[in-house]
Every structure is written in C-alpha cells, then in structure tokens.
Amino acid sequence: MTPTPSTEPKNDRAAARELALLVLCHLESYPAHERAAAVGLVFEHPPRAEASDVGGEELGRLFAQRKLQRRAEASVAHVLEHAESIDAAVADTSRRWSLARMLVTDRNVIRLATAELLYVPDSPRRVVVAEAVRLATRYGSERSGPFVNAVVEQLATRLRPRASTPGASADDVDAG
C-alpha cells in the first residue's frame, strides 16, 4: 500500500505508535511465551529492511530515532504486560469478531489503542481513536479503517467515558 499524505505520522508520538504497531505485528511471528524476550531483541537488533522492501526505508527511519524507540518500547511493553486484560476488553467489546478472526494489523492496532486508553491517561481519547484509524488505514485492508474505528470508539466509550460536566476536558487538547 502506498501511504497517502493523510496517513503519514504528524509528530513523534504518532511515529512512535507506528513503530510500536510494526513491532507488535512482527512479534506475532514468535510463540506467545517468547514475545517478551523477543521484544528486546527486536529493539536491540532491528529487522534489516532493504530500501527495495515495501516500507523498508520507513522502517529504517523509525528505528534510527532513539526517542521514537523509547516511546514505542513503552507502548509495546504495555501491550505485552497487560495482554490478558487488553484482550479481555477487546473481546467484551467486539463480540462478533474474535481476536483470532481479525487481521493481524487490525488486532494489533486495537490492542495498541486499548493499552493507550487504559494505561496512558494523558493521551486524549479522540487522539487515540484518530490514530488507530490512521494506522489501520495506512497498514490494513480497505475495510480496516471503518472496522477499527467502530471497535476503538466502543472501547473508548467503555474504558474512558467522556466527562459529563461542561467545560474543558483532557480530550479538548490535542496531545497527538
């Protein structure tokens, strides 16, 4: 898929989310019990991507930035450390589509967004939803954006309800 300008990361946090997604998708090639150990290897010895590979230059650029790596490592750690509670929240929300039926990309975008909703309170929920849709649109199928939007919006409503009092909330600030 050729990225469109609207799916390019707009800032370091968005780029770090992108790197975390790529790492999570890569980790799915490992048995579940080896993923925690494998994550260290992935960040210490990033996959070598040739410029001719799809996304190879982009992957190399993301891994070359230490600040992005630290943020991505933290996001991946949240997903791996809280995998059971994250997957349970997703399963409770997406009853018609089990995690096993979801595309690898969609599943990991949703896991990443769920971890951020649960464990990164300074990330505004609308930003989490928008970033999940951006990542799904960029890396998933043509149906991924709407599917991820529906699931993550429901998760956001359940996990982080909007403030019921009038006035500014954390979601009014775009911390993207």
KEZAVEX-378356 format. One record per residue (C-alpha): residue number from 0; residue in one letter; chain; x, y negated, z. Coordinates in steps of 0.05 Angstrom, whole numbers, padded with zeros to 5 digits. Layout:
<atoms>
<atom nr="NUM" rest="a" kette="A" east="X" north="Y" up="Z"/>
...
</atoms>
This chain:
<atoms>
<atom nr="0" rest="m" kette="A" east="00000" north="00000" up="00000"/>
<atom nr="1" rest="t" kette="A" east="00027" north="-00069" up="-00018"/>
<atom nr="2" rest="p" kette="A" east="00016" north="-00116" up="00041"/>
<atom nr="3" rest="t" kette="A" east="-00025" north="-00178" up="00027"/>
<atom nr="4" rest="p" kette="A" east="-00005" north="-00244" up="00060"/>
<atom nr="5" rest="s" kette="A" east="-00065" north="-00237" up="00108"/>
<atom nr="6" rest="t" kette="A" east="-00036" north="-00172" up="00136"/>
<atom nr="7" rest="e" kette="A" east="00034" north="-00198" up="00148"/>
<atom nr="8" rest="p" kette="A" east="00052" north="-00208" up="00221"/>
<atom nr="9" rest="k" kette="A" east="00045" north="-00281" up="00240"/>
<atom nr="10" rest="n" kette="A" east="00090" north="-00282" up="00301"/>
<atom nr="11" rest="d" kette="A" east="00137" north="-00239" up="00343"/>
<atom nr="12" rest="r" kette="A" east="00081" north="-00208" up="00384"/>
<atom nr="13" rest="a" kette="A" east="00046" north="-00186" up="00321"/>
<atom nr="14" rest="a" kette="A" east="00112" north="-00159" up="00292"/>
<atom nr="15" rest="a" kette="A" east="00125" north="-00121" up="00357"/>
<atom nr="16" rest="r" kette="A" east="00055" north="-00090" up="00353"/>
<atom nr="17" rest="e" kette="A" east="00071" north="-00068" up="00283"/>
<atom nr="18" rest="l" kette="A" east="00137" north="-00036" up="00304"/>
<atom nr="19" rest="a" kette="A" east="00101" north="-00001" up="00362"/>
<atom nr="20" rest="l" kette="A" east="00049" north="00027" up="00313"/>
<atom nr="21" rest="l" kette="A" east="00103" north="00053" up="00267"/>
<atom nr="22" rest="v" kette="A" east="00139" north="00086" up="00325"/>
<atom nr="23" rest="l" kette="A" east="00075" north="00117" up="00352"/>
<atom nr="24" rest="c" kette="A" east="00058" north="00146" up="00283"/>
<atom nr="25" rest="h" kette="A" east="00129" north="00173" up="00278"/>
<atom nr="26" rest="l" kette="A" east="00124" north="00205" up="00347"/>
<atom nr="27" rest="e" kette="A" east="00064" north="00245" up="00325"/>
<atom nr="28" rest="s" kette="A" east="00113" north="00289" up="00287"/>
<atom nr="29" rest="y" kette="A" east="00140" north="00313" up="00354"/>
<atom nr="30" rest="p" kette="A" east="00104" north="00362" up="00401"/>
<atom nr="31" rest="a" kette="A" east="00066" north="00324" up="00454"/>
<atom nr="32" rest="h" kette="A" east="00112" north="00347" up="00510"/>
<atom nr="33" rest="e" kette="A" east="00173" north="00319" up="00473"/>
<atom nr="34" rest="r" kette="A" east="00146" north="00250" up="00456"/>
<atom nr="35" rest="a" kette="A" east="00170" north="00214" up="00519"/>
<atom nr="36" rest="a" kette="A" east="00242" north="00238" up="00507"/>
<atom nr="37" rest="a" kette="A" east="00237" north="00225" up="00433"/>
<atom nr="38" rest="v" kette="A" east="00218" north="00152" up="00441"/>
<atom nr="39" rest="g" kette="A" east="00286" north="00136" up="00470"/>
<atom nr="40" rest="l" kette="A" east="00319" north="00169" up="00410"/>
<atom nr="41" rest="v" kette="A" east="00276" north="00130" up="00361"/>
<atom nr="42" rest="f" kette="A" east="00296" north="00063" up="00391"/>
<atom nr="43" rest="e" kette="A" east="00369" north="00082" up="00402"/>
<atom nr="44" rest="h" kette="A" east="00376" north="00113" up="00332"/>
<atom nr="45" rest="p" kette="A" east="00321" north="00083" up="00289"/>
<atom nr="46" rest="p" kette="A" east="00298" north="00122" up="00228"/>
<atom nr="47" rest="r" kette="A" east="00341" north="00103" up="00169"/>
<atom nr="48" rest="a" kette="A" east="00298" north="00076" up="00115"/>
<atom nr="49" rest="e" kette="A" east="00324" north="00064" up="00046"/>
<atom nr="50" rest="a" kette="A" east="00304" north="00000" up="00012"/>
<atom nr="51" rest="s" kette="A" east="00270" north="00042" up="-00041"/>
<atom nr="52" rest="d" kette="A" east="00226" north="00076" up="00011"/>
<atom nr="53" rest="v" kette="A" east="00156" north="00047" up="00020"/>
<atom nr="54" rest="g" kette="A" east="00164" north="-00003" up="00076"/>
<atom nr="55" rest="g" kette="A" east="00238" north="00013" up="00084"/>
<atom nr="56" rest="e" kette="A" east="00262" north="-00058" up="00084"/>
<atom nr="57" rest="e" kette="A" east="00207" north="-00079" up="00131"/>
<atom nr="58" rest="l" kette="A" east="00222" north="-00023" up="00180"/>
<atom nr="59" rest="g" kette="A" east="00296" north="-00041" up="00180"/>
<atom nr="60" rest="r" kette="A" east="00279" north="-00114" up="00192"/>
<atom nr="61" rest="l" kette="A" east="00234" north="-00097" up="00251"/>
<atom nr="62" rest="f" kette="A" east="00284" north="-00051" up="00284"/>
<atom nr="63" rest="a" kette="A" east="00341" north="-00102" up="00274"/>
<atom nr="64" rest="q" kette="A" east="00308" north="-00152" up="00321"/>
<atom nr="65" rest="r" kette="A" east="00323" north="-00135" up="00394"/>
<atom nr="66" rest="k" kette="A" east="00267" north="-00179" up="00421"/>
<atom nr="67" rest="l" kette="A" east="00216" north="-00142" up="00379"/>
<atom nr="68" rest="q" kette="A" east="00245" north="-00075" up="00401"/>
<atom nr="69" rest="r" kette="A" east="00236" north="-00092" up="00475"/>
<atom nr="70" rest="r" kette="A" east="00163" north="-00112" up="00464"/>
<atom nr="71" rest="a" kette="A" east="00149" north="-00052" up="00421"/>
<atom nr="72" rest="e" kette="A" east="00183" north="-00005" up="00472"/>
<atom nr="73" rest="a" kette="A" east="00138" north="-00033" up="00527"/>
<atom nr="74" rest="s" kette="A" east="00076" north="-00022" up="00485"/>
<atom nr="75" rest="v" kette="A" east="00096" north="00049" up="00466"/>
<atom nr="76" rest="a" kette="A" east="00112" north="00063" up="00540"/>
<atom nr="77" rest="h" kette="A" east="00041" north="00040" up="00560"/>
<atom nr="78" rest="v" kette="A" east="00010" north="00087" up="00508"/>
<atom nr="79" rest="l" kette="A" east="00053" north="00147" up="00528"/>
<atom nr="80" rest="e" kette="A" east="00049" north="00135" up="00603"/>
<atom nr="81" rest="h" kette="A" east="-00026" north="00127" up="00603"/>
<atom nr="82" rest="a" kette="A" east="-00043" north="00174" up="00546"/>
<atom nr="83" rest="e" kette="A" east="-00096" north="00213" up="00583"/>
<atom nr="84" rest="s" kette="A" east="-00135" north="00152" up="00607"/>
<atom nr="85" rest="i" kette="A" east="-00128" north="00117" up="00539"/>
<atom nr="86" rest="d" kette="A" east="-00152" north="00178" up="00501"/>
<atom nr="87" rest="a" kette="A" east="-00209" north="00188" up="00550"/>
<atom nr="88" rest="a" kette="A" east="-00232" north="00115" up="00540"/>
<atom nr="89" rest="v" kette="A" east="-00228" north="00124" up="00465"/>
<atom nr="90" rest="a" kette="A" east="-00266" north="00190" up="00467"/>
<atom nr="91" rest="d" kette="A" east="-00321" north="00158" up="00511"/>
<atom nr="92" rest="t" kette="A" east="-00328" north="00102" up="00461"/>
<atom nr="93" rest="s" kette="A" east="-00321" north="00139" up="00395"/>
<atom nr="94" rest="r" kette="A" east="-00367" north="00198" up="00406"/>
<atom nr="95" rest="r" kette="A" east="-00379" north="00212" up="00332"/>
<atom nr="96" rest="w" kette="A" east="-00305" north="00213" up="00314"/>
<atom nr="97" rest="s" kette="A" east="-00258" north="00252" up="00358"/>
<atom nr="98" rest="l" kette="A" east="-00186" north="00230" up="00362"/>
<atom nr="99" rest="a" kette="A" east="-00166" north="00294" up="00324"/>
<atom nr="100" rest="r" kette="A" east="-00211" north="00274" up="00265"/>
<atom nr="101" rest="m" kette="A" east="-00183" north="00204" up="00259"/>
<atom nr="102" rest="l" kette="A" east="-00128" north="00186" up="00211"/>
<atom nr="103" rest="v" kette="A" east="-00060" north="00183" up="00246"/>
<atom nr="104" rest="t" kette="A" east="-00055" north="00108" up="00233"/>
<atom nr="105" rest="d" kette="A" east="-00126" north="00093" up="00258"/>
<atom nr="106" rest="r" kette="A" east="-00116" north="00136" up="00321"/>
<atom nr="107" rest="n" kette="A" east="-00052" north="00100" up="00339"/>
<atom nr="108" rest="v" kette="A" east="-00078" north="00031" up="00324"/>
<atom nr="109" rest="i" kette="A" east="-00137" north="00045" up="00370"/>
<atom nr="110" rest="r" kette="A" east="-00091" north="00074" up="00424"/>
<atom nr="111" rest="l" kette="A" east="-00045" north="00013" up="00420"/>
<atom nr="112" rest="a" kette="A" east="-00104" north="-00035" up="00425"/>
<atom nr="113" rest="t" kette="A" east="-00134" north="00005" up="00483"/>
<atom nr="114" rest="a" kette="A" east="-00068" north="00003" up="00521"/>
<atom nr="115" rest="e" kette="A" east="-00064" north="-00072" up="00510"/>
<atom nr="116" rest="l" kette="A" east="-00135" north="-00083" up="00534"/>
<atom nr="117" rest="l" kette="A" east="-00123" north="-00042" up="00596"/>
<atom nr="118" rest="y" kette="A" east="-00051" north="-00059" up="00615"/>
<atom nr="119" rest="v" kette="A" east="-00034" north="-00127" up="00585"/>
<atom nr="120" rest="p" kette="A" east="-00083" north="-00176" up="00616"/>
<atom nr="121" rest="d" kette="A" east="-00051" north="-00238" up="00584"/>
<atom nr="122" rest="s" kette="A" east="-00070" north="-00214" up="00514"/>
<atom nr="123" rest="p" kette="A" east="-00136" north="-00245" up="00495"/>
<atom nr="124" rest="r" kette="A" east="-00187" north="-00192" up="00475"/>
<atom nr="125" rest="r" kette="A" east="-00204" north="-00226" up="00410"/>
<atom nr="126" rest="v" kette="A" east="-00130" north="-00225" up="00391"/>
<atom nr="127" rest="v" kette="A" east="-00125" north="-00151" up="00409"/>
<atom nr="128" rest="v" kette="A" east="-00185" north="-00136" up="00364"/>
<atom nr="129" rest="a" kette="A" east="-00160" north="-00180" up="00307"/>
<atom nr="130" rest="e" kette="A" east="-00090" north="-00149" up="00310"/>
<atom nr="131" rest="a" kette="A" east="-00119" north="-00079" up="00310"/>
<atom nr="132" rest="v" kette="A" east="-00159" north="-00095" up="00247"/>
<atom nr="133" rest="r" kette="A" east="-00097" north="-00127" up="00214"/>
<atom nr="134" rest="l" kette="A" east="-00054" north="-00065" up="00228"/>
<atom nr="135" rest="a" kette="A" east="-00109" north="-00017" up="00205"/>
<atom nr="136" rest="t" kette="A" east="-00119" north="-00057" up="00141"/>
<atom nr="137" rest="r" kette="A" east="-00044" north="-00060" up="00128"/>
<atom nr="138" rest="y" kette="A" east="-00027" north="00013" up="00142"/>
<atom nr="139" rest="g" kette="A" east="-00092" north="00052" up="00139"/>
<atom nr="140" rest="s" kette="A" east="-00141" north="00071" up="00086"/>
<atom nr="141" rest="e" kette="A" east="-00191" north="00023" up="00054"/>
<atom nr="142" rest="r" kette="A" east="-00241" north="00044" up="00108"/>
<atom nr="143" rest="s" kette="A" east="-00193" north="00036" up="00166"/>
<atom nr="144" rest="g" kette="A" east="-00205" north="-00038" up="00179"/>
<atom nr="145" rest="p" kette="A" east="-00280" north="-00034" up="00190"/>
<atom nr="146" rest="f" kette="A" east="-00274" north="00032" up="00228"/>
<atom nr="147" rest="v" kette="A" east="-00220" north="00006" up="00276"/>
<atom nr="148" rest="n" kette="A" east="-00258" north="-00060" up="00284"/>
<atom nr="149" rest="a" kette="A" east="-00321" north="-00023" up="00307"/>
<atom nr="150" rest="v" kette="A" east="-00285" north="00023" up="00356"/>
<atom nr="151" rest="v" kette="A" east="-00238" north="-00030" up="00385"/>
<atom nr="152" rest="e" kette="A" east="-00294" north="-00081" up="00392"/>
<atom nr="153" rest="q" kette="A" east="-00335" north="-00030" up="00431"/>
<atom nr="154" rest="l" kette="A" east="-00274" north="-00013" up="00474"/>
<atom nr="155" rest="a" kette="A" east="-00261" north="-00087" up="00487"/>
<atom nr="156" rest="t" kette="A" east="-00334" north="-00097" up="00508"/>
<atom nr="157" rest="r" kette="A" east="-00329" north="-00038" up="00556"/>
<atom nr="158" rest="l" kette="A" east="-00259" north="-00048" up="00583"/>
<atom nr="159" rest="r" kette="A" east="-00255" north="-00124" up="00585"/>
<atom nr="160" rest="p" kette="A" east="-00324" north="-00156" up="00585"/>
<atom nr="161" rest="r" kette="A" east="-00327" north="-00229" up="00568"/>
<atom nr="162" rest="a" kette="A" east="-00334" north="-00278" up="00626"/>
<atom nr="163" rest="s" kette="A" east="-00407" north="-00293" up="00639"/>
<atom nr="164" rest="t" kette="A" east="-00394" north="-00363" up="00667"/>
<atom nr="165" rest="p" kette="A" east="-00390" north="-00422" up="00619"/>
<atom nr="166" rest="g" kette="A" east="-00323" north="-00455" up="00608"/>
<atom nr="167" rest="a" kette="A" east="-00255" north="-00434" up="00582"/>
<atom nr="168" rest="s" kette="A" east="-00231" north="-00363" up="00589"/>
<atom nr="169" rest="a" kette="A" east="-00167" north="-00326" up="00573"/>
<atom nr="170" rest="d" kette="A" east="-00198" north="-00308" up="00506"/>
<atom nr="171" rest="d" kette="A" east="-00204" north="-00381" up="00487"/>
<atom nr="172" rest="v" kette="A" east="-00128" north="-00385" up="00480"/>
<atom nr="173" rest="d" kette="A" east="-00095" north="-00352" up="00420"/>
<atom nr="174" rest="a" kette="A" east="-00034" north="-00318" up="00450"/>
<atom nr="175" rest="g" kette="A" east="-00027" north="-00274" up="00388"/>
</atoms>
